Amino acid sequence: MTKYKIAWLPGDGVGNDVMEAAKIALDELKFDAEYIYGDIGWEFWKKEGNPLPERTIKILKETDCCLFGAITSKPKEEAERELAPELKGKGYVYSSPIVRLRQEFKLHTSLRPCKAYKGNPLNYRDDIDLVVFRENTEGLYSGVEFHPLPKEVMSSLSENHPKMKRFKNTSLEDIALSCRIFTRKACQSIVRQGFEYAKKFNRNSVTVIEKPNVIRETSGLMVREARKIAQEYSGIELWETNIDAMCMWLVKNPQNYSVLVSSNMFGDIVSDLCAQLIGGLGFASSANIGDDYALFEPTHGSAPKYAGQYKVNPMAMLLTVKLMLDYLGEKESAQRLENSIAQVIEEGKVRTYDLGGTSSTLDVAKEVARKI
């Protein structure tokens, strides 16, 4: 009997390519697991009107964690056009399956390490070692949106907020509203995890990235809770920055920062910026972690034009596997994998096209396996 059951979700585009690379490394590590394939992605949206079938949800509930490849998402109108003819006009509305998974399994924390490995020609600097903690279930990704704006919502807002008066002569058909919802519990959770990580790994600062001078109530709640929690962690400084200024400072002095904490949208933005500093999305791993379950995914997209060509950089996926091994308590295997990745990057003999090389996705995975 295997030690672990892993939900195996390649998804769309190059998801299958990088998952094959992951399997090469896992096999070399002799990772004792059963991999259970699940349906997810654009093909199932087109055929079934659901990119995340209930049968896949059931698989996840019966596994220890999930390894996920990549997903294709498109705007509402485009998604509807691509539905099978018999499904059009039946009220199907596309929503991101990865966002649904985060909410369905309460994967409240997105952990995104961004570390520069020596020898990477795309590094902004070699001394960058950032970890982003992104709140994963609330904020602008809550999914509470309206278009057109319902009359009763407009009436309630107008009665309760004076600034709605300037929209009173705007047609409801011409108003779209997306709600940025924060709860105190979620703010406390993501900030505390940032501080706990800093404490565990001897990092001396936690930077909370928001915009409380303008988005006063939601960003303000996050910052106020961070100030309270920071008092419990002597020796770890709390730094507060606005998202716009932080983007500038990360480009200017990324080595000055360590643990970054933010809400869902801002965390998404700043983690992509951090990824570019260490070579791009080909090196960007992530973990979606809840109290009882976790899903691991590289943060790059599905890159449909490269699907099946085994052209893309698998390092993001291999680093994601490292996060999964850490989560499962397989610390020695995780360290062996990271050491092998670092060695391949430093040697620079086997590189994909983004690094100026000609090696395939699987060539890189096999070279990492050889180092293991």
C-alpha positions as CSV (number, residue, x, y, z in Angstrom):
1,M,0.0,0.0,0.0
2,T,1.4,3.4,-1.0
3,K,2.2,6.0,1.7
4,Y,0.4,8.9,-0.1
5,K,-2.5,9.5,-2.5
6,I,-1.9,12.5,-4.7
7,A,-4.6,14.0,-6.9
8,W,-3.0,14.5,-10.3
9,L,-4.5,17.4,-12.3
10,P,-2.6,18.3,-15.5
11,G,-5.3,20.8,-16.6
12,D,-4.8,22.7,-19.8
13,G,-2.0,23.5,-22.3
14,V,1.5,22.9,-21.1
15,G,0.1,21.6,-17.8
16,N,0.6,18.0,-19.1
17,D,4.1,18.8,-20.2
18,V,5.3,20.0,-16.8
19,M,3.5,17.3,-14.9
20,E,5.4,14.7,-16.9
21,A,8.6,16.5,-15.8
22,A,7.4,16.4,-12.2
23,K,6.8,12.6,-12.5
24,I,10.4,12.1,-13.6
25,A,11.7,13.8,-10.5
26,L,9.3,12.1,-8.2
27,D,10.1,8.7,-9.5
28,E,13.9,9.3,-9.1
29,L,13.2,10.3,-5.5
30,K,11.3,7.0,-5.1
31,F,8.4,8.9,-3.7
32,D,5.9,6.4,-2.4
33,A,2.6,7.6,-3.9
34,E,-0.5,6.6,-5.9
35,Y,-1.3,9.4,-8.5
36,I,-5.1,9.7,-9.1
37,Y,-5.9,11.6,-12.3
38,G,-8.7,14.2,-12.3
39,D,-10.5,16.1,-15.0
40,I,-10.2,19.9,-14.9
41,G,-9.9,22.7,-17.4
42,W,-11.1,24.2,-20.6
43,E,-12.1,21.0,-22.5
44,F,-14.5,20.1,-19.7
45,W,-16.0,23.6,-19.8
46,K,-16.6,23.3,-23.5
47,K,-18.0,19.8,-23.3
48,E,-19.9,19.9,-20.0
49,G,-20.3,23.5,-19.1
50,N,-18.2,22.9,-16.0
51,P,-14.4,23.2,-15.9
52,L,-14.3,21.5,-12.5
53,P,-16.6,18.5,-12.5
54,E,-17.9,17.1,-9.3
55,R,-16.1,13.8,-9.9
56,T,-12.8,15.8,-9.6
57,I,-13.9,17.4,-6.3
58,K,-14.6,13.9,-5.0
59,I,-11.1,12.7,-6.0
60,L,-9.5,15.6,-4.0
61,K,-11.5,14.8,-0.9
62,E,-10.0,11.3,-1.0
63,T,-6.4,12.3,-1.4
64,D,-3.6,13.7,0.8
65,C,-3.0,16.7,-1.5
66,C,-3.1,17.8,-5.1
67,L,-0.5,18.5,-7.8
68,F,-1.9,20.8,-10.5
69,G,-0.5,21.8,-13.9
70,A,-2.0,24.8,-15.5
71,I,-5.4,26.3,-16.4
72,T,-6.9,28.3,-19.2
73,S,-9.3,31.0,-18.2
74,K,-11.1,33.4,-20.6
75,P,-13.6,36.3,-20.1
76,K,-17.3,35.5,-19.8
77,E,-18.3,36.2,-23.4
78,E,-15.4,34.3,-24.9
79,A,-16.1,31.3,-22.7
80,E,-19.8,31.2,-23.7
81,R,-18.9,31.3,-27.4
82,E,-16.7,28.2,-27.0
83,L,-19.4,26.1,-25.3
84,A,-20.7,23.0,-27.2
85,P,-23.7,24.1,-29.4
86,E,-26.1,22.1,-27.2
87,L,-25.0,24.0,-24.1
88,K,-25.2,27.5,-25.4
89,G,-28.1,29.6,-24.0
90,K,-28.6,27.2,-21.1
91,G,-27.3,29.7,-18.4
92,Y,-23.8,28.3,-18.0
93,V,-21.4,30.9,-16.7
94,Y,-17.7,30.2,-16.6
95,S,-15.8,30.7,-13.4
96,S,-12.2,29.8,-12.6
97,P,-11.8,26.3,-11.4
98,I,-8.6,27.1,-9.4
99,V,-10.4,29.9,-7.6
100,R,-13.3,27.5,-6.8
101,L,-10.8,24.9,-5.5
102,R,-9.3,27.5,-3.2
103,Q,-12.6,28.4,-1.8
104,E,-14.1,24.9,-1.8
105,F,-11.2,23.5,0.2
106,K,-10.6,26.7,2.3
107,L,-7.1,27.0,0.9
108,H,-6.6,30.3,2.7
109,T,-2.9,30.7,2.1
110,S,-0.9,31.1,-1.1
111,L,2.8,30.6,-0.4
112,R,5.0,31.8,-3.2
113,P,8.8,31.6,-2.7
114,C,10.9,33.7,-5.1
115,K,14.6,32.7,-4.7
116,A,17.4,33.5,-7.1
117,Y,19.6,30.5,-7.9
118,K,23.2,31.1,-8.8
119,G,23.9,30.8,-12.6
120,N,20.5,31.9,-13.8
121,P,21.2,34.4,-16.6
122,L,17.8,36.0,-16.0
123,N,18.3,36.9,-12.3
124,Y,17.9,40.5,-11.5
125,R,20.3,39.9,-8.7
126,D,21.7,36.8,-7.1
127,D,20.9,37.7,-3.5
128,I,17.1,37.7,-3.8
129,D,15.2,35.4,-1.4
130,L,11.6,36.5,-1.1
131,V,8.6,34.7,0.2
132,V,5.1,36.0,-0.6
133,F,2.1,35.1,1.6
134,R,-1.0,35.9,-0.3
135,E,-4.5,35.7,1.2
136,N,-6.2,33.2,-1.1
137,T,-10.0,33.2,-0.7
138,E,-11.2,36.7,-0.1
139,G,-10.6,40.2,-1.5
140,L,-11.4,40.9,-5.2
141,Y,-11.4,37.2,-5.8
142,S,-14.4,36.6,-3.6
143,G,-16.6,36.3,-6.6
144,V,-19.3,38.7,-5.4
145,E,-20.0,40.7,-8.6
146,F,-22.9,42.3,-10.4
147,H,-23.5,43.4,-13.9
148,P,-25.9,45.0,-14.5
149,L,-26.2,46.4,-11.0
150,P,-29.5,45.2,-9.4
151,K,-31.9,47.9,-8.5
152,E,-32.1,46.8,-4.9
153,V,-28.3,46.8,-4.5
154,M,-28.2,50.3,-5.9
155,S,-30.9,51.5,-3.6
156,S,-29.2,50.0,-0.5
157,L,-25.8,51.5,-1.5
158,S,-27.3,54.9,-2.2
159,E,-29.1,54.9,1.2
160,N,-26.0,53.9,3.1
161,H,-23.1,55.6,1.3
162,P,-23.0,59.3,0.3
163,K,-20.5,58.7,-2.5
164,M,-23.0,56.7,-4.4
165,K,-24.8,59.9,-5.2
166,R,-22.6,60.6,-8.2
167,F,-23.8,57.5,-9.9
168,K,-27.5,58.2,-9.4
169,N,-28.0,59.3,-13.1
170,T,-26.1,56.3,-14.5
171,S,-28.1,53.5,-16.0
172,L,-27.9,50.2,-14.0
173,E,-26.9,48.5,-17.2
174,D,-23.8,50.7,-17.3
175,I,-22.6,49.8,-13.8
176,A,-20.5,46.8,-12.9
177,L,-19.6,46.2,-9.3
178,S,-17.0,43.8,-7.9
179,C,-16.8,43.6,-4.1
180,R,-13.5,43.6,-2.2
181,I,-14.4,41.6,0.9
182,F,-12.0,41.2,3.9
183,T,-12.7,39.5,7.1
184,R,-10.8,40.1,10.3
185,K,-10.1,36.4,10.7
186,A,-8.5,36.1,7.2
187,C,-6.4,39.2,7.8
188,Q,-5.2,37.8,11.1
189,S,-4.5,34.4,9.5
190,I,-2.3,35.5,6.6
191,V,-0.3,38.0,8.7
192,R,0.3,35.5,11.5
193,Q,1.5,32.9,9.0
194,G,4.0,35.5,7.6
195,F,5.3,36.1,11.1
196,E,5.5,32.4,12.0
197,Y,7.5,31.8,8.8
198,A,9.9,34.6,9.6
199,K,10.3,33.2,13.1
200,K,10.9,29.7,12.0
201,F,13.5,30.6,9.3
202,N,15.2,33.5,11.2
203,R,14.0,36.3,8.9
204,N,14.1,39.7,10.4
205,S,11.2,41.5,8.7
206,V,7.6,41.1,7.5
207,T,6.3,43.6,5.0
208,V,2.5,44.1,4.7
209,I,1.6,45.4,1.3
210,E,-1.7,47.2,0.9
211,K,-3.2,50.7,0.1
212,P,-4.8,52.0,3.3
213,N,-4.4,55.6,2.4
214,V,-7.0,55.1,-0.4
215,I,-8.8,51.8,0.2
216,R,-9.3,52.7,3.8
217,E,-11.6,50.0,5.2
218,T,-10.3,46.8,3.6
219,S,-6.6,47.6,3.5
220,G,-7.0,49.5,6.7
221,L,-8.3,46.3,8.4
222,M,-5.3,44.3,7.2
223,V,-2.8,46.9,8.4
224,R,-4.5,47.4,11.8
225,E,-4.5,43.6,12.5
226,A,-0.8,43.4,11.4
227,R,0.2,46.0,13.9
228,K,-1.5,44.0,16.7
229,I,0.1,40.7,15.7
230,A,3.6,42.2,15.2
231,Q,3.7,43.0,18.9
232,E,3.8,39.3,19.6
233,Y,7.0,38.8,17.6
234,S,10.0,40.6,19.2
235,G,13.0,40.8,16.9
236,I,10.9,40.7,13.7
237,E,10.1,44.2,12.2
238,L,6.8,45.0,10.6
239,W,7.2,47.2,7.5
240,E,4.1,48.7,5.9
241,T,4.1,49.7,2.2
242,N,1.6,50.7,-0.5
243,I,1.3,48.3,-3.4
244,D,2.4,50.9,-6.0
245,A,5.5,52.0,-4.1
246,M,6.4,48.4,-3.3
247,C,6.5,47.5,-7.0
248,M,9.1,50.3,-7.4
249,W,11.1,49.4,-4.4
250,L,11.2,45.7,-5.3
251,V,12.7,46.6,-8.7
252,K,15.2,49.0,-7.0
253,N,16.2,47.1,-3.9
254,P,14.7,43.6,-3.8
255,Q,17.4,42.3,-1.5
256,N,16.1,44.5,1.3
257,Y,13.0,42.5,1.7
258,S,12.2,39.0,3.0
259,V,8.6,38.0,3.9
260,L,5.9,39.8,2.0
261,V,2.2,39.6,3.1
262,S,-0.8,40.9,1.1
263,S,-4.4,40.4,0.1
264,N,-5.6,38.3,-2.8
265,M,-5.3,40.7,-5.8
266,F,-2.2,42.7,-4.6
267,G,-0.5,39.4,-3.6
268,D,-1.1,38.1,-7.1
269,I,0.4,41.2,-8.6
270,V,3.5,41.4,-6.4
271,S,4.3,37.7,-6.6
272,D,4.5,37.9,-10.4
273,L,6.8,40.9,-10.1
274,C,9.0,38.9,-7.6
275,A,9.0,36.0,-10.0
276,Q,10.4,38.1,-12.8
277,L,13.2,39.3,-10.5
278,I,14.4,35.7,-10.2
279,G,14.1,34.7,-13.9
280,G,10.4,34.8,-14.7
281,L,7.4,32.6,-14.3
282,G,9.5,29.6,-15.3
283,F,10.8,29.6,-11.8
284,A,7.7,30.6,-9.9
285,S,6.3,27.9,-7.6
286,S,3.3,28.1,-5.3
287,A,1.4,26.2,-2.6
288,N,-2.3,26.7,-1.8
289,I,-2.6,25.7,1.8
290,G,-5.6,25.2,4.1
291,D,-6.1,23.7,7.5
292,D,-6.9,20.2,6.1
293,Y,-5.7,20.1,2.5
294,A,-3.2,21.7,0.1
295,L,-2.9,22.1,-3.7
296,F,0.4,22.8,-5.4
297,E,0.8,24.6,-8.7
298,P,3.4,26.5,-10.7
299,T,2.1,30.1,-11.2
300,H,2.7,30.2,-15.0
301,G,-0.2,29.9,-17.3
302,S,-1.3,27.2,-19.7
303,A,0.6,28.6,-22.8
304,P,-1.7,26.8,-25.3
305,K,0.6,27.6,-28.3
306,Y,3.3,25.5,-26.7
307,A,1.1,22.6,-25.5
308,G,2.7,19.2,-26.3
309,Q,5.9,20.7,-27.6
310,Y,7.8,20.2,-24.3
311,K,9.4,23.6,-24.8
312,V,8.6,25.4,-21.5
313,N,10.8,25.6,-18.5
314,P,9.8,22.9,-15.9
315,M,11.7,24.5,-13.0
316,A,8.6,26.2,-11.6
317,M,6.9,22.8,-11.5
318,L,9.9,21.1,-10.0
319,L,10.1,23.7,-7.3
320,T,6.4,23.3,-6.7
321,V,7.1,19.6,-6.1
322,K,9.6,20.6,-3.5
323,L,6.9,22.6,-1.7
324,M,4.6,19.5,-1.8
325,L,7.3,17.3,-0.3
326,D,7.9,19.9,2.4
327,Y,4.2,19.9,3.2
328,L,4.0,16.1,3.5
329,G,7.0,16.1,5.9
330,E,9.4,14.6,3.3
331,K,12.1,17.1,4.2
332,E,15.1,15.1,3.0
333,S,13.6,14.5,-0.4
334,A,12.6,18.1,-0.7
335,Q,16.1,19.2,0.0
336,R,17.7,16.7,-2.4
337,L,15.4,18.0,-5.1
338,E,16.1,21.6,-4.5
339,N,19.9,20.9,-4.4
340,S,19.6,19.1,-7.7
341,I,17.6,22.0,-9.3
342,A,20.2,24.5,-8.0
343,Q,23.1,22.5,-9.5
344,V,21.4,22.2,-12.9
345,I,20.8,25.9,-13.0
346,E,24.3,26.8,-11.9
347,E,26.0,24.5,-14.4
348,G,23.8,25.9,-17.2
349,K,24.4,23.1,-19.6
350,V,20.8,22.0,-19.9
351,R,18.5,25.0,-20.4
352,T,15.1,25.7,-22.0
353,Y,14.5,28.4,-24.6
354,D,13.7,31.1,-22.1
355,L,17.3,30.8,-20.8
356,G,18.8,30.8,-24.2
357,G,19.1,27.1,-24.5
358,T,17.6,24.4,-26.7
359,S,16.8,21.7,-24.2
360,S,13.3,20.3,-23.9
361,T,11.1,20.3,-20.8
362,L,11.8,16.6,-20.3
363,D,15.6,17.1,-20.9
364,V,15.7,19.5,-18.0
365,A,13.7,17.1,-15.8
366,K,16.0,14.2,-16.6
367,E,19.1,16.3,-15.8
368,V,17.6,17.2,-12.4
369,A,16.8,13.5,-11.9
370,R,20.5,12.6,-12.7
371,K,21.7,15.0,-10.1
372,I,19.3,13.5,-7.6
